[in-house]
Amino acid sequence: MTTCPPVRIVLADDERMVRSALRAILSAESDLEVVGEAATGAEAVSVVRELRPDVVLMDVRMPEIDGIRATEQILATLDDPPRIVVVTTFENDSYVYDALRAGAAGFLLKRSDADALVQAVRLVSHTDTLLFPSAVRALAAEHARAYPTPPPWVARLTGRESDVLRLMAQGLTNAEIARRMEVGPATVKSHVAAVLAKTGTRDRTQAVIAAYEAGFMNAR
């Protein structure tokens, strides 16, 4: 029986106690491994470039450069970047929204319990499923900076691709979308790839943000 290597994680937070608490929770799981820590945004970029983790838990507000800029730099400079989850105190924070726009895979509240933390890390490391979809939708609806007119990609989506994007926003996996649409998983995977290409986004989270900003989610 082949054992998968543990998910490698970097913790970026300017508070030592927060990093220690996160490390204690994650290190208790046999399939998770904390390989590095950073106390500033600039240090986070350096540590991630050196260690190449699978997942980064990134505080939004840190010295030197904040979590948003750190996220942008990591995603822009690494060919195979890690999945970045923003860790925040306030879920409706505009900083969190900006981090999602910058490419973070999702966000997690600092008050989340241990089970939610572990589940979030496992989810983003093993799937492309939207992390906490209702929270992402609420944040997008509140903070989306709408275009004055729909961007060109809206008209380029086929009917099937439009349906897939709306189901992605609900947090459905490819398998769940396939069952809902009564098509094969390979067909859904192809539609998802087309949606990401046409919206010019990196992953499901960015695609949902783009959909709200374009007014797509309110149109039928």
C-alpha positions as CSV (number, residue, x, y, z in Angstrom):
1,M,0.0,0.0,0.0
2,T,1.4,3.3,-1.1
3,T,1.4,6.1,1.5
4,C,1.1,9.7,0.3
5,P,3.7,12.1,1.6
6,P,2.4,14.6,4.1
7,V,1.1,18.0,3.1
8,R,3.9,20.5,3.6
9,I,2.8,23.8,5.2
10,V,4.3,27.2,5.9
11,L,2.8,29.4,8.6
12,A,3.1,33.2,8.1
13,D,1.9,35.4,11.0
14,D,3.6,38.1,12.9
15,E,2.3,36.7,16.2
16,R,4.5,33.9,17.6
17,M,1.6,32.6,19.7
18,V,-0.6,32.3,16.7
19,R,2.0,30.4,14.8
20,S,2.6,28.1,17.8
21,A,-1.1,27.3,18.1
22,L,-1.4,26.6,14.4
23,R,1.7,24.4,14.5
24,A,0.4,22.4,17.4
25,I,-2.9,21.7,15.7
26,L,-1.5,20.8,12.4
27,S,1.5,18.8,13.6
28,A,-0.9,16.5,15.5
29,E,-2.1,15.1,12.1
30,S,0.0,12.4,10.5
31,D,-0.7,13.6,7.0
32,L,0.2,17.3,7.7
33,E,3.7,18.7,8.3
34,V,4.7,22.3,9.2
35,V,8.0,22.8,7.4
36,G,8.5,26.5,8.0
37,E,7.4,29.8,9.6
38,A,7.6,33.5,8.8
39,A,6.9,36.6,10.9
40,T,6.7,39.1,8.1
41,G,5.3,39.2,4.6
42,A,8.8,39.5,3.1
43,E,10.0,36.6,5.1
44,A,7.0,34.6,4.0
45,V,8.0,35.1,0.3
46,S,11.6,34.1,1.0
47,V,10.6,31.0,3.1
48,V,8.1,29.8,0.5
49,R,10.6,30.2,-2.3
50,E,13.2,28.2,-0.4
51,L,10.9,25.4,1.0
52,R,8.3,25.1,-1.8
53,P,5.4,24.0,0.5
54,D,2.1,22.7,-0.7
55,V,0.0,25.1,1.4
56,V,0.7,28.5,3.0
57,L,-1.4,29.9,5.9
58,M,-1.0,33.6,5.4
59,D,-1.9,36.4,7.8
60,V,-3.3,39.4,6.0
61,R,-1.7,42.1,8.1
62,M,2.0,41.7,8.6
63,P,5.1,44.0,8.8
64,E,7.2,45.0,5.8
65,I,4.7,43.8,3.2
66,D,1.2,42.6,3.9
67,G,-0.3,39.2,3.1
68,I,-1.8,40.5,-0.1
69,R,1.5,41.6,-1.6
70,A,3.2,38.5,-0.3
71,T,0.5,36.4,-2.1
72,E,1.0,38.3,-5.3
73,Q,4.8,37.9,-5.2
74,I,4.6,34.2,-4.4
75,L,2.2,33.4,-7.2
76,A,4.0,35.6,-9.7
77,T,7.5,34.2,-9.2
78,L,7.0,30.4,-8.7
79,D,6.1,28.1,-11.6
80,D,4.3,25.7,-9.3
81,P,3.1,27.9,-6.4
82,P,1.5,26.6,-3.3
83,R,-2.1,27.0,-2.4
84,I,-2.4,30.1,-0.2
85,V,-5.1,30.3,2.5
86,V,-5.6,33.7,4.2
87,V,-6.0,33.6,7.9
88,T,-8.0,36.6,9.2
89,T,-9.9,37.9,12.2
90,F,-12.7,39.4,10.3
91,E,-14.4,37.6,7.4
92,N,-15.8,40.7,5.8
93,D,-12.5,42.5,5.7
94,S,-11.7,44.2,2.4
95,Y,-8.1,43.0,2.9
96,V,-9.3,39.4,2.6
97,Y,-11.2,40.2,-0.5
98,D,-8.1,41.8,-2.1
99,A,-6.1,38.7,-1.1
100,L,-8.6,36.5,-2.9
101,R,-8.4,38.7,-6.0
102,A,-4.7,38.4,-5.8
103,G,-4.9,34.6,-6.0
104,A,-5.4,33.2,-2.5
105,A,-7.4,30.0,-2.7
106,G,-9.6,30.9,0.2
107,F,-9.7,32.3,3.7
108,L,-10.0,30.9,7.3
109,L,-11.0,32.8,10.4
110,K,-8.6,32.8,13.3
111,R,-11.4,31.8,15.6
112,S,-12.0,28.6,13.6
113,D,-11.8,25.4,15.6
114,A,-9.1,22.8,15.1
115,D,-11.2,20.5,12.9
116,A,-12.1,23.4,10.5
117,L,-8.4,24.3,10.2
118,V,-7.3,20.8,9.4
119,Q,-10.2,20.3,7.0
120,A,-9.4,23.5,5.2
121,V,-5.7,22.6,4.7
122,R,-6.6,19.1,3.4
123,L,-9.3,20.5,1.1
124,V,-7.1,23.1,-0.6
125,S,-4.1,20.7,-0.9
126,H,-6.0,17.8,-2.5
127,T,-8.8,19.4,-4.5
128,D,-9.8,22.6,-6.4
129,T,-13.1,22.8,-4.6
130,L,-14.1,26.2,-3.3
131,L,-13.1,26.6,0.3
132,F,-16.1,27.7,2.4
133,P,-18.2,28.7,-0.6
134,S,-21.0,30.6,1.2
135,A,-18.4,32.8,2.9
136,V,-16.6,33.5,-0.3
137,R,-19.9,34.4,-2.1
138,A,-20.9,36.7,0.7
139,L,-17.5,38.5,0.7
140,A,-17.6,38.8,-3.1
141,A,-21.2,40.1,-3.1
142,E,-20.2,42.8,-0.5
143,H,-16.9,43.9,-1.8
144,A,-17.0,43.3,-5.6
145,R,-15.9,46.3,-7.6
146,A,-18.3,46.0,-10.4
147,Y,-17.4,46.7,-14.0
148,P,-19.4,49.5,-15.7
149,T,-20.2,47.0,-18.5
150,P,-19.7,43.3,-18.5
151,P,-16.2,42.2,-19.6
152,P,-15.9,40.4,-22.9
153,W,-15.5,37.0,-21.4
154,V,-19.1,36.9,-20.3
155,A,-20.4,36.8,-23.9
156,R,-17.7,34.2,-24.8
157,L,-19.0,31.6,-22.2
158,T,-21.2,28.9,-23.7
159,G,-24.4,28.0,-22.0
160,R,-22.8,24.9,-20.4
161,E,-19.8,26.9,-19.2
162,S,-22.1,29.4,-17.6
163,D,-23.9,26.6,-15.8
164,V,-20.6,25.2,-14.6
165,L,-19.4,28.6,-13.3
166,R,-22.6,29.0,-11.3
167,L,-22.2,25.5,-9.8
168,M,-18.6,26.2,-9.1
169,A,-19.7,29.2,-7.1
170,Q,-21.9,26.9,-5.0
171,G,-18.8,25.0,-4.0
172,L,-19.7,21.8,-5.9
173,T,-16.9,19.4,-6.9
174,N,-16.4,18.3,-10.5
175,A,-18.1,15.0,-9.6
176,E,-21.1,16.8,-8.1
177,I,-21.3,19.1,-11.1
178,A,-21.2,16.1,-13.4
179,R,-24.1,14.4,-11.5
180,R,-26.1,17.7,-11.5
181,M,-25.6,18.2,-15.2
182,E,-25.8,14.5,-16.1
183,V,-22.6,14.5,-17.9
184,G,-19.2,12.8,-17.5
185,P,-16.5,14.1,-15.1
186,A,-14.1,14.6,-18.1
187,T,-16.7,16.8,-19.7
188,V,-17.0,18.9,-16.5
189,K,-13.2,19.1,-16.2
190,S,-13.0,20.4,-19.8
191,H,-15.7,23.0,-19.0
192,V,-13.9,24.2,-15.9
193,A,-10.7,24.6,-17.8
194,A,-12.5,26.7,-20.4
195,V,-14.1,28.8,-17.7
196,L,-10.7,29.5,-16.1
197,A,-9.2,30.3,-19.5
198,K,-11.9,32.6,-20.6
199,T,-12.2,34.5,-17.3
200,G,-8.4,34.7,-17.2
201,T,-8.3,33.3,-13.6
202,R,-6.1,30.9,-11.8
203,D,-8.6,28.8,-9.9
204,R,-12.2,28.5,-8.8
205,T,-12.0,31.2,-6.2
206,Q,-10.7,33.8,-8.6
207,A,-13.3,32.7,-11.2
208,V,-16.2,33.2,-8.7
209,I,-14.8,36.7,-7.7
210,A,-14.6,37.6,-11.4
211,A,-18.2,36.4,-11.9
212,Y,-19.5,38.6,-9.1
213,E,-17.5,41.6,-10.4
214,A,-18.9,41.1,-13.9
215,G,-22.5,41.0,-12.6
216,F,-22.6,37.5,-14.0
217,M,-24.1,35.9,-10.9
218,N,-27.1,38.2,-11.1
219,A,-27.8,37.6,-14.7
220,R,-29.6,34.7,-16.4
